Structure formats: structure tokens, C-alpha cells
């Protein structure tokens, strides 16, 4: 499966240039933003960890071995790339135990920057956002065109596509999911099951978003849409009055698309018809998600880019800094700007 089968058209036209992302781990830096005050006491040890060349699950296994606790005693808020320099929180459940010696976990690929006790474990999805510092190297393209595109993106956001990382090499996760769906089976391995179900939902969402981009409505509310605020999982129906809500213009409120599960699309009118049509085009995946017990959820179609700034440390290097809500892809931002022939497609990404 190629890029445009998995994602769809760009919102602002052809890319304004070409570049390489992730030539080194330092070119893709991620900092988890966690708005939880830590008490300093409790049976959970929270660790602020810097890692490179490791995905989150590998780091968790290393911490578990070093601490002498089962892997189920290690928690984290979200998955982060292997091919990146990332800083994120982990928590270790240590009831009645002293802080362990974690020196064996540390190496050039993993450093523990801070350790704080807290009364509760770190929950999945607990982080508020992710901060990114990206370096686009071997950059080619007209500087004026790049500047104009960046201004458009800062003012209007970008389509909130799930990135290619979600789908595996050449869309292999979707292909594998289709195989299980057509056999009406679920993988026995928990991690594989989660990955394939997630890929299937993400693929259907991207198909809906691609249709909205093609018709120019990805960033507009229409009657029958389900609207949501940037940092909220709840949504409400748009009538004629809601389509003129001023919070849409300031990128605080957005139309949403489906994360498919049981039942028909709860949208109405034209939006429901589109979502039902996309789901009907992939009946095996649609029915498989329902059979797996997935609930219908929503995801914003438009991705606001918080605090977007940029500069050129070298003539052929563009550095971007911005913040995205948890669960959103930095590569979706970069894709609206440049082609990335060498973008890494890793199994885990900054998506949760």
C-alpha cells in the first residue's frame, strides 16, 4: 500500500520542498508534557527517562529487569519512536519496597533524569501533549514557498492523519488486519491484537479524513458533524448555529471523524452518509472491529499546531518546534510542508 492509499491528499497542495527526517536520533526529539503534580511519596516510583535507539516497550523491559519487578509493574503514558531522542515518564510499582538500584538499566541509549515517588501509577494517555523539536536536513525548495506554507499551517492547522508509522512497512499492519478480519479471527498475542485493531481503525479514519480533505471540508463544521474541543474526548452535534461558533475559527473546536466500533456512525446528514460509505467499502475491517468489541469513538479531523516556530540553523537545515495533543503525529505536520523520501517507518510512534 502506498502513502496516498494510507493517508490521502495534502490540504494545501503539493509539498513546498524535499528533506530528510531522522538522519540521526537528535533530528527527531520528543518531550512528553505531563500536567500531574507528583506528591513525592507513595508506592509508585516515577522516572523521567531519556532514550535513543529504543522504543518504549524495550525501555520498559530494561527498567523491569533492572528493578527486579515484573513487566506488568511498569507503566507509561504513551509509545514513543525508536529512531528518535525522546524524554518520557515511566512508573514502577514498588509496594513496601525501597527505591531500587537502576544503574544496570542505564547506558548511552537510556538515562534516568529524575526519580519521584507518587501515590498512583502512570496511566496510559495521561500526558497532555508532546513537544517536538525536528530537524529537516538536506532541505531543498524555495525559501519563500516554505515560509508561506508554514504560515498557512500555523494559522489553519493540518489534517489530523494517523501517520505511516501506525500502518507498518508498506501498510503491512492493514494487510495483516484484513487477513484476520476475513477469517473472523483475532490474534492471540495481546500486543499484536492491539496493533492490528489500532491500524484498522486508523485506516478507516484516514479514509474518511481524506474524503473531507478532497471536498475541502476537513476544517469546517457542517450540520450533522460531531464537534469536539482540541483536548476533549467528548463531542456534540452541530446544528446550523454551531457551524458559526467562533471557537472554530480560533482552532479550539473541530469537526471529528470516526474511530470505528459498534453501531452506526452517530453523526448525521452528509457526514454520517460519508462515514457509513467509507466503512461499507471495507466491510471485513468494519465488522471485525465490531466483533472485537471496539466502541465507537471520535477523533478531531483538524490538528492545531501549538507554538509553531522555525529557523534555519544551516542553509539546507530547517528546524521546527511545536506542541501537539497526545495521540497526534508530528509526521502529519511535516508531510504538509515537504516530501520525506527517507522518513522512518517504525512500529511505535508518538501516538498515545
VOVO-499116 format. One record per residue (C-alpha): chain; x, y, z. Coordinates in Angstrom, 2 decimals. Layout:
N
<"A" <X Y Z>>
...
***
This chain:
352
<"A" <0.00 0.00 0.00>>
<"A" <1.40 3.41 -0.90>>
<"A" <1.36 6.67 1.07>>
<"A" <-1.75 8.11 -0.55>>
<"A" <-3.74 4.90 -0.01>>
<"A" <-2.91 5.11 3.70>>
<"A" <-3.16 8.86 4.17>>
<"A" <-4.69 10.91 1.36>>
<"A" <-4.17 14.25 -0.30>>
<"A" <-2.47 17.20 1.34>>
<"A" <-4.69 20.08 2.38>>
<"A" <-2.52 22.89 0.97>>
<"A" <-1.38 21.42 -2.34>>
<"A" <1.90 19.88 -3.37>>
<"A" <4.81 19.82 -0.95>>
<"A" <6.88 23.00 -0.84>>
<"A" <10.18 21.10 -0.87>>
<"A" <12.00 17.89 -0.03>>
<"A" <14.00 16.96 3.05>>
<"A" <15.24 14.09 5.19>>
<"A" <13.87 13.49 8.69>>
<"A" <15.61 11.29 11.26>>
<"A" <19.05 11.24 9.66>>
<"A" <20.08 10.97 13.32>>
<"A" <18.09 10.39 16.51>>
<"A" <18.71 14.01 17.52>>
<"A" <16.81 15.17 14.43>>
<"A" <13.54 13.94 15.99>>
<"A" <13.23 14.99 19.63>>
<"A" <10.10 14.47 21.71>>
<"A" <9.30 15.63 25.24>>
<"A" <6.20 14.32 26.97>>
<"A" <4.11 17.08 28.58>>
<"A" <2.59 15.80 31.83>>
<"A" <0.35 18.04 33.93>>
<"A" <0.31 15.86 37.06>>
<"A" <1.79 17.21 40.32>>
<"A" <3.84 14.42 41.89>>
<"A" <3.47 14.09 45.66>>
<"A" <6.95 12.80 46.48>>
<"A" <5.54 9.86 48.47>>
<"A" <3.75 6.62 47.65>>
<"A" <4.28 3.09 46.39>>
<"A" <4.94 4.12 42.78>>
<"A" <8.32 5.40 41.60>>
<"A" <8.00 7.74 38.62>>
<"A" <11.03 8.04 36.32>>
<"A" <11.74 10.78 33.79>>
<"A" <13.71 8.87 31.15>>
<"A" <15.70 9.99 28.13>>
<"A" <16.20 7.33 25.48>>
<"A" <17.55 6.97 21.95>>
<"A" <17.52 3.90 19.74>>
<"A" <14.91 2.25 21.98>>
<"A" <11.17 2.10 21.67>>
<"A" <9.02 2.48 24.77>>
<"A" <8.37 -1.23 25.27>>
<"A" <12.09 -2.03 25.09>>
<"A" <12.83 0.66 27.66>>
<"A" <10.10 -0.73 29.95>>
<"A" <11.59 -4.24 29.76>>
<"A" <15.03 -2.87 30.62>>
<"A" <13.68 -0.98 33.63>>
<"A" <11.76 -4.03 34.82>>
<"A" <14.85 -6.25 34.68>>
<"A" <17.00 -3.72 36.49>>
<"A" <14.39 -3.11 39.22>>
<"A" <13.61 -6.81 39.64>>
<"A" <9.87 -6.31 39.07>>
<"A" <7.52 -7.97 36.57>>
<"A" <6.90 -6.12 33.33>>
<"A" <3.26 -5.59 34.37>>
<"A" <4.60 -3.40 37.20>>
<"A" <5.95 -0.85 34.68>>
<"A" <3.55 1.78 33.32>>
<"A" <3.91 4.57 30.77>>
<"A" <1.61 7.16 29.25>>
<"A" <2.36 6.65 25.57>>
<"A" <4.52 4.95 22.96>>
<"A" <7.50 6.79 21.51>>
<"A" <9.66 6.15 18.46>>
<"A" <12.75 4.02 18.48>>
<"A" <14.54 6.22 15.93>>
<"A" <14.37 9.40 17.99>>
<"A" <15.65 11.16 21.09>>
<"A" <12.71 11.09 23.48>>
<"A" <12.03 12.03 27.08>>
<"A" <9.05 10.40 28.74>>
<"A" <7.70 9.21 32.10>>
<"A" <7.55 5.65 33.40>>
<"A" <6.24 4.43 36.77>>
<"A" <7.30 1.35 38.72>>
<"A" <5.00 -0.29 41.25>>
<"A" <7.08 -0.87 44.40>>
<"A" <4.67 -1.52 47.31>>
<"A" <6.61 -1.69 50.57>>
<"A" <9.94 -1.57 48.74>>
<"A" <12.79 0.92 48.74>>
<"A" <13.92 2.62 45.57>>
<"A" <15.82 0.02 43.51>>
<"A" <19.31 0.48 42.09>>
<"A" <18.59 1.14 38.42>>
<"A" <22.19 1.61 37.31>>
<"A" <22.04 -1.57 35.22>>
<"A" <19.26 -0.04 33.10>>
<"A" <21.31 2.99 32.14>>
<"A" <23.53 3.15 29.08>>
<"A" <24.20 5.55 26.20>>
<"A" <20.70 4.65 24.95>>
<"A" <18.83 5.19 28.25>>
<"A" <19.33 7.75 31.00>>
<"A" <17.19 8.31 34.09>>
<"A" <16.95 12.08 34.53>>
<"A" <14.65 12.23 37.55>>
<"A" <13.00 9.86 40.06>>
<"A" <9.97 10.90 42.17>>
<"A" <7.59 8.89 44.34>>
<"A" <3.83 9.18 43.85>>
<"A" <0.69 7.56 45.23>>
<"A" <-0.68 6.36 41.88>>
<"A" <0.69 4.65 38.82>>
<"A" <1.06 6.39 35.49>>
<"A" <-1.99 5.71 33.32>>
<"A" <-1.96 5.28 29.54>>
<"A" <-2.91 8.53 27.84>>
<"A" <-2.26 10.58 30.98>>
<"A" <0.06 13.05 29.26>>
<"A" <-1.49 16.24 27.96>>
<"A" <0.69 16.72 24.90>>
<"A" <4.04 16.10 23.25>>
<"A" <6.59 18.78 22.47>>
<"A" <8.67 18.28 19.31>>
<"A" <11.95 19.62 18.01>>
<"A" <12.52 18.39 14.47>>
<"A" <15.44 18.99 12.14>>
<"A" <14.74 18.62 8.42>>
<"A" <18.10 18.04 6.74>>
<"A" <19.20 18.00 3.07>>
<"A" <16.42 20.54 2.53>>
<"A" <15.62 21.67 -0.99>>
<"A" <12.85 24.04 -2.04>>
<"A" <12.12 27.70 -2.49>>
<"A" <12.54 29.52 0.84>>
<"A" <9.61 31.85 0.14>>
<"A" <7.32 28.90 -0.65>>
<"A" <8.38 27.11 2.54>>
<"A" <7.75 30.24 4.61>>
<"A" <4.31 30.74 3.06>>
<"A" <3.33 27.12 3.72>>
<"A" <4.49 27.29 7.33>>
<"A" <2.40 30.42 7.86>>
<"A" <-0.65 28.60 6.41>>
<"A" <-0.10 25.64 8.68>>
<"A" <0.35 27.78 11.78>>
<"A" <-2.84 29.71 11.03>>
<"A" <-5.03 26.84 9.86>>
<"A" <-3.67 23.62 11.28>>
<"A" <-3.26 20.43 9.24>>
<"A" <-5.34 17.31 8.61>>
<"A" <-5.04 15.06 11.65>>
<"A" <-3.98 11.95 9.76>>
<"A" <-2.60 8.93 11.56>>
<"A" <0.99 8.71 10.30>>
<"A" <2.51 5.97 8.20>>
<"A" <4.17 4.57 11.33>>
<"A" <0.78 3.32 12.50>>
<"A" <0.46 1.05 9.47>>
<"A" <3.86 -0.65 9.36>>
<"A" <6.13 -1.08 6.36>>
<"A" <4.16 -0.70 3.13>>
<"A" <0.92 -0.83 5.11>>
<"A" <1.65 -4.33 6.34>>
<"A" <-0.40 -3.88 9.52>>
<"A" <-3.53 -3.14 7.47>>
<"A" <-2.88 -6.10 5.17>>
<"A" <-2.42 -8.38 8.18>>
<"A" <-5.54 -6.96 9.84>>
<"A" <-7.56 -7.70 6.70>>
<"A" <-6.36 -11.30 6.80>>
<"A" <-7.56 -11.78 10.37>>
<"A" <-10.80 -9.93 9.60>>
<"A" <-11.61 -12.12 6.61>>
<"A" <-11.07 -15.22 8.77>>
<"A" <-13.11 -13.70 11.63>>
<"A" <-10.17 -14.28 13.96>>
<"A" <-8.24 -12.20 16.48>>
<"A" <-4.50 -12.57 17.16>>
<"A" <-3.80 -14.40 20.39>>
<"A" <-0.87 -12.15 21.29>>
<"A" <-2.13 -9.10 23.11>>
<"A" <0.37 -6.65 21.58>>
<"A" <-0.25 -7.89 18.05>>
<"A" <-4.02 -7.79 18.55>>
<"A" <-3.84 -4.22 19.83>>
<"A" <-1.56 -3.13 16.98>>
<"A" <-3.74 -4.59 14.23>>
<"A" <-7.04 -3.34 15.66>>
<"A" <-5.49 0.11 16.01>>
<"A" <-4.20 0.01 12.43>>
<"A" <-7.64 -0.97 11.11>>
<"A" <-9.42 1.86 12.96>>
<"A" <-6.77 4.34 11.95>>
<"A" <-7.02 3.32 8.30>>
<"A" <-10.81 3.84 8.23>>
<"A" <-10.40 7.21 9.96>>
<"A" <-7.79 8.30 7.42>>
<"A" <-10.09 7.28 4.57>>
<"A" <-12.86 9.50 5.96>>
<"A" <-10.44 12.37 6.54>>
<"A" <-9.04 12.03 3.02>>
<"A" <-12.57 12.42 1.63>>
<"A" <-13.12 15.52 3.75>>
<"A" <-9.79 16.97 2.57>>
<"A" <-10.72 16.26 -1.05>>
<"A" <-14.03 18.10 -0.69>>
<"A" <-12.46 20.94 1.33>>
<"A" <-14.50 20.36 4.50>>
<"A" <-11.86 18.90 6.84>>
<"A" <-11.52 22.23 8.64>>
<"A" <-15.16 23.31 8.52>>
<"A" <-18.20 22.32 10.55>>
<"A" <-21.41 21.39 8.79>>
<"A" <-24.78 20.45 10.20>>
<"A" <-24.67 16.82 11.30>>
<"A" <-20.99 16.91 12.23>>
<"A" <-19.91 15.87 15.70>>
<"A" <-17.71 18.60 17.15>>
<"A" <-15.02 18.32 19.81>>
<"A" <-12.57 20.61 21.54>>
<"A" <-8.87 20.03 20.98>>
<"A" <-8.19 18.36 24.32>>
<"A" <-11.55 16.68 24.92>>
<"A" <-12.83 13.21 24.12>>
<"A" <-16.46 14.27 24.37>>
<"A" <-18.37 15.61 21.38>>
<"A" <-21.67 17.22 20.47>>
<"A" <-23.85 17.52 17.39>>
<"A" <-23.50 20.56 15.15>>
<"A" <-26.65 22.33 14.06>>
<"A" <-26.76 25.44 11.92>>
<"A" <-25.86 27.68 14.87>>
<"A" <-22.87 25.56 15.93>>
<"A" <-21.39 25.81 12.43>>
<"A" <-20.76 29.51 13.12>>
<"A" <-19.23 29.00 16.57>>
<"A" <-16.29 31.45 16.82>>
<"A" <-14.21 28.76 18.55>>
<"A" <-13.94 27.00 15.18>>
<"A" <-12.08 30.00 13.75>>
<"A" <-9.50 30.05 16.53>>
<"A" <-8.76 26.31 16.19>>
<"A" <-10.23 25.41 19.57>>
<"A" <-13.23 23.47 18.24>>
<"A" <-13.14 20.98 15.36>>
<"A" <-15.22 18.54 13.32>>
<"A" <-14.47 14.90 14.13>>
<"A" <-14.22 11.61 12.30>>
<"A" <-14.91 8.03 13.40>>
<"A" <-12.73 5.59 15.25>>
<"A" <-14.89 2.72 14.19>>
<"A" <-16.68 0.41 16.58>>
<"A" <-20.12 -0.95 17.40>>
<"A" <-23.16 0.73 15.88>>
<"A" <-23.73 3.16 13.05>>
<"A" <-21.94 6.47 12.87>>
<"A" <-23.51 8.81 15.46>>
<"A" <-23.01 11.72 13.05>>
<"A" <-25.96 12.86 10.96>>
<"A" <-26.84 14.03 7.48>>
<"A" <-23.99 14.27 4.95>>
<"A" <-21.28 13.44 7.46>>
<"A" <-22.97 10.23 8.57>>
<"A" <-23.52 9.19 4.95>>
<"A" <-19.83 9.68 4.17>>
<"A" <-18.67 7.75 7.23>>
<"A" <-21.07 4.88 6.60>>
<"A" <-19.97 4.76 2.94>>
<"A" <-16.28 4.51 3.84>>
<"A" <-16.99 1.78 6.40>>
<"A" <-19.13 -0.12 3.85>>
<"A" <-16.19 -0.07 1.41>>
<"A" <-14.21 -2.13 3.95>>
<"A" <-16.88 -4.49 5.33>>
<"A" <-14.42 -7.07 6.67>>
<"A" <-12.50 -4.49 8.72>>
<"A" <-15.70 -2.76 9.83>>
<"A" <-17.32 -5.96 11.07>>
<"A" <-14.05 -7.22 12.61>>
<"A" <-13.75 -4.11 14.77>>
<"A" <-17.32 -4.59 15.97>>
<"A" <-16.77 -8.30 16.65>>
<"A" <-13.66 -7.39 18.67>>
<"A" <-15.82 -5.29 21.00>>
<"A" <-14.46 -1.91 19.96>>
<"A" <-16.64 1.05 20.97>>
<"A" <-17.26 3.88 18.53>>
<"A" <-15.07 6.88 19.41>>
<"A" <-14.22 10.18 17.74>>
<"A" <-11.01 11.98 16.72>>
<"A" <-10.66 15.58 15.59>>
<"A" <-10.18 15.99 11.83>>
<"A" <-8.13 19.18 12.15>>
<"A" <-4.86 19.27 14.07>>
<"A" <-3.88 22.65 15.56>>
<"A" <-0.11 23.12 15.85>>
<"A" <0.74 24.72 19.17>>
<"A" <3.57 27.25 19.36>>
<"A" <4.92 26.52 15.88>>
<"A" <8.26 28.27 15.30>>
<"A" <11.06 27.63 12.84>>
<"A" <14.52 28.74 11.81>>
<"A" <17.37 27.68 9.53>>
<"A" <20.48 26.74 11.55>>
<"A" <22.18 25.90 8.24>>
<"A" <21.19 26.74 4.64>>
<"A" <19.89 23.22 4.00>>
<"A" <18.50 22.55 7.52>>
<"A" <15.10 23.66 8.79>>
<"A" <14.36 23.28 12.49>>
<"A" <10.74 23.16 13.65>>
<"A" <9.48 23.40 17.20>>
<"A" <5.84 22.80 18.16>>
<"A" <3.45 21.05 20.54>>
<"A" <0.74 18.56 19.58>>
<"A" <-2.07 16.99 21.60>>
<"A" <-1.39 13.46 22.80>>
<"A" <-2.17 10.87 20.15>>
<"A" <-1.25 13.05 17.17>>
<"A" <1.58 12.60 14.68>>
<"A" <4.42 15.03 14.03>>
<"A" <4.86 13.43 10.62>>
<"A" <1.36 14.63 9.71>>
<"A" <2.64 18.17 10.26>>
<"A" <5.84 17.69 8.28>>
<"A" <4.03 15.99 5.40>>
<"A" <2.07 19.18 4.67>>
<"A" <5.37 21.01 4.25>>
<"A" <7.83 18.72 2.45>>
<"A" <8.21 15.31 0.88>>
<"A" <10.12 12.92 3.12>>
<"A" <11.61 10.17 0.97>>
<"A" <13.62 8.84 3.91>>
<"A" <11.06 9.14 6.69>>
<"A" <11.43 6.27 9.14>>
<"A" <8.50 3.87 9.46>>
<"A" <8.86 2.38 12.91>>
<"A" <6.38 0.19 14.66>>
<"A" <5.88 2.55 17.58>>
<"A" <5.31 6.25 17.38>>
<"A" <4.32 9.27 19.44>>
<"A" <0.67 8.47 19.20>>
<"A" <-0.69 7.80 22.63>>
***
